Structures are given as C-alpha cells and as structure tokens.
Amino acid sequence: MNFTQVMTIARREYLARVRNKAFIFTTLLVPAMIGLQFGVSALLSRSSIDELNVAILDVGTGRAEVLTERLASIDDFAVTVSERTQVTLESLDAVREEFSQRVLDEDIDGYLVIENTEDLGLTGRCFARDTNNPLVLSEIRSSIRETALADYLADSSADLERIRSLMRSAMPATTVTEQGDQEGGPRRALIYTMVFSMLMYITVLIGDQQMGISIVEEKASRLIEVVLGAVTATEFMFGKIIGVLGSGVTQLAIWVGTALIALLYVLPAMAIGAAAMDIDLTDLLDPARLTYFAIFFVLGYLFYSVLFAVAGSICTTTEEFGHVAFPAMLPIIIALMISFYAATNPEATAARIASLFPPFTPLVMLARINSLRPPFWEILLSIVLLVAGIALSVWAAAKIFRFALLMVGKKPDYATIFRLMRAA
C-alpha cells in the first residue's frame, strides 16, 4: 500500500468536506441547537408570570388564611388572594360556576378549592385560565401541601420548618474508587454519558453517511473509475476513511471550542444550575476523562467508517444507500441504548460484556468510565479488542470494496455481499 496515495486521497476528501456548505451548516447548527435547548430549559425553569390574582374557595377546612400566607411567601412570582369564600359541599358546584365565569371574564386569573378528605386530610384543586406553566403549578401545589402538613401537625410539638428542610434535603452520594472518592451519583453519570455519547453519535452519523453518499455519487458519475486508474481500491478506501475522520475531528474541535468559549461567559450562571443538579462542570474537563474520550472517539470513528464505506461501495444510487445504510447504523444505535444502561449499571455482567464487544465498545466502555471507572486492564483489553476488530473489519471491507466499487446496475443484497467476500 502506497501511503502517499492514501494521504492524497485523504487530503482531497478532507478539503472537499470542510468546504462543503452542508458541513459548515451542520457545524454551526449543532451548537445553535444545544444553546437553544439550554435557553428553552432556562425559560421553562422560570415563570413568565409576574403576579397572579386568585380566589380561595374553602369547603369547611378553615385553612384559607394559612394558605394565603403560604402563597404570599412564593418568591418567583407574586400571588394575590383577592377573595376568600367559605362554601358548603352542597353549594360548591354553583359557586364554582360563578367563579369560573369570573375567570373567563378575566376578573381573576383563577381560584383554588380546598377541602378535607378522609384519606389525605387537606387537599386542593386549581382552576385557572392558564394551567400550562409547570413552575406556577409546582409552587401552588407546594403551598397547599405545606398547609396540609401544618394542619396535620397542629396538635404536635413538631417543628414544621425543620420538617420542610428535611423533606427538601438530598442524600449526597460518594463513589469510592482506587483514584479516590468521587462525588456524584447516577444523574451525573447519565449526563456525562449523554454529552460524550451524543457528540460521538452525531459526528459519526453525519460524517460517515456523507462519506457513503459521496462514494455512491462518484460511482454514478464514473469518477471512481478514473481514480482507481491511479490508486488501488484499498488505498482509496483508507484515504476516504482518514479524510472523513479528519473532518469529524475538525467538527468536534469546533464544537468543543465553542462550548469552552461559551462556558467562560455563562459559567457562573450554569454553575448555579449544575450545583443544584449535583453536577461538577469542571469534572467534564478532567484530563483522564478527555483522554479516554479521544481514544474511543478516534477508534470508534474508524470502526463505523469502515461499515459505511462498504455500504456505499455496494450501492449504485443514493436511494439504495438509504436502505443499506441502516445495517451500518445499527451497531452504533444499539451501542447508544446500551450505554445509558451501562452508565447506571457499570458493573453488570451485560454491561461488561458489551463494553468488550468491538461494535459496542466505543460508547459502552466510555459510559462505564464516566460512571465507575473500571480496572485499567479492562479498559486496555477493550482498546486491544477494538483495534483487532478494526483490523478484521478493514481486512473484510477491503475485499468487498475491491470487487464492489465497479459493480453498477445491480441492486445490493446480503447474498451479493457474501458472494463478493467468497470471490475475494
């Protein structure tokens, strides 16, 4: 194999990709979508309502005044109780009809009905013009629950404020590892896994599918026949894969760089939200974690690229590639699903086996590392097996590639693929 020819093909493929409008658009779109998601999440966590004007219908509980005080203590928005009405159970429907009409006439924003039940004691229902804001409903529910709890503990000497603090307190989870104690729990592991896995998943799918489509288009235009007059099929395949890998790394570097720059500006605000979710943002930049991500990203990209290169080589139209690409996508899709299981069950037998199986190793082993770092020998064994899997897949793909590139006019099927491998 002539590596000069391989690098020539790789350089051509890389430049063609990074100059492509679709590549530029995708590179800009992903950070924009992530930023939009964070923005939407921030908006959902806030209330767009500054003040609520409500009434309370008290069905014989006598707790309307206490509930009014609880509602007044809400910090995110102001709640004004404009009216407290004592009603009987028999007259409730008629009174509700009157207050519902007042809501429709925009005289009030809504009203609360509080009553006693045998099972739960004090309960409440909310009737309003707009019940879609989750923060508003959550704060009102909390106020009713705290009023009910105070009512339940009225005859005891219990400290209500202490009980409220106990209910809101969280139990810290610390993982004991050979590298030392690691603060966190399943939520942190899942978020780290989601960040790294989705970066790899999106980059691989975008880059490798475009590579497969480009191979199909070059076959359809007969350009590939000219190229194969100067290089071998194996050199062509390796050059394509290296070029795609380079563009994928470039794209990932832009995304990571954009994220780091964004962190410099919004880190204080993000740190507050992250602390509430038990996440250490600086832990994402742990050198060991990033090193493992780089290793499995490159090896995973190479492994999945071979599958897409073969899929493109046996197709003659982009429509055919759309059907054949799914089997090439299947390993990374399954690996993505298993990775979330492995993040919460890193020592499970299924997770350990999947992390050593080359088609699933890049995502599953990375999920285990994010959750509870396995012994170094397991990580090393997974890398060795993944490299061996890449070598085996390249050997098989080179044989298929050599015979399939010039195959035109015949729809691909699995029987054809097996015949190509036997002929090779």
C-alpha positions, 0 to 999 in steps of 0.5 A: 500500500502506497501511503502517499496515495492514501494521504492524497486521497485523504487530503482531497476528501478532507478539503472537499468536506470542510468546504462543503456548505452542508458541513459548515451548516451542520457545524454551526447548527449543532451548537445553535441547537444545544444553546437553544435547548439550554435557553428553552430549559432556562425559560421553562425553569422560570415563570413568565408570570409576574403576579397572579390574582386568585380566589380561595374557595374553602369547603369547611377546612378553615385553612384559607388564611394559612394558605394565603400566607403560604402563597404570599411567601412564593418568591418567583412570582407574586400571588394575590388572594383577592377573595376568600369564600367559605362554601358548603359541599352542597353549594360548591358546584354553583359557586364554582360556576360563578367563579369560573365565569369570573375567570373567563371574564378575566376578573381573576386569573383563577381560584383554588378549592380546598377541602378535607378528605378522609384519606389525605386530610387537606387537599386542593384543586386549581382552576385557572385560565392558564394551567400550562406553566409547570413552575406556577403549578409546582409552587401552588401545589407546594403551598397547599401541601405545606398547609396540609402538613401544618394542619396535620401537625397542629396538635404536635410539638413538631417543628414544621420548618425543620420538617420542610428542610428535611423533606427538601434535603438530598442524600449526597452520594460518594463513589469510592474508587482506587483514584479516590472518592468521587462525588456524584451519583447516577444523574451525573453519570447519565449526563456525562454519558449523554454529552460524550455519547451524543457528540460521538453519535452525531459526528459519526452519523453525519460524517460517515453517511456523507462519506457513503453518499459521496462514494455512491455519487462518484460511482454514478458519475464514473469518477471512481473509475478514473481514480482507481486508474491511479490508486488501488481500491484499498488505498482509496478506501483508507484515504476516504476513511482518514479524510472523513475522520479528519473532518469529524475531528475538525467538527468536534474541535469546533464544537468543543471550542465553542462550548469552552468559549461559551462556558467562560461567559455563562459559567457562573450562571450554569454553575448555579444550575449544575450545583443544584443538579449535583453536577461538577462542570469542571469534572467534564474537563478532567484530563483522564476523562478527555483522554479516554474520550479521544481514544474511543472517539478516534477508534470508534470513528474508524470502526463505523467508517469502515461499515459505511464505506462498504455500504456505499461501495455496494450501492449504485444510487443514493436511494439504495444507500438509504436502505443499506445504510441502516445495517451500518447504523445499527451497531452504533444505535444499539451501542447508544441504548446500551450505554445509558444502561451501562452508565447506571449499571457499570458493573453488570455482567451485560454491561461488561460484556458489551463494553468488550464487544468491538461494535459496542465498545466505543460508547459502552466502555466510555459510559462505564468510565464516566460512571465507575471507572473500571480496572485499567486492564479492562479498559486496555483489553477493550482498546486491544479488542477494538483495534483487532476488530478494526483490523478484521473489519478493514481486512473484510471491507477491503475485499468487498470494496475491491470487487464492489466499487465497479459493480453498477446496475445491480441492486445490493443484497446480503447474498451479493455481499457474501458472494463478493467476500467468497470471490475475494 
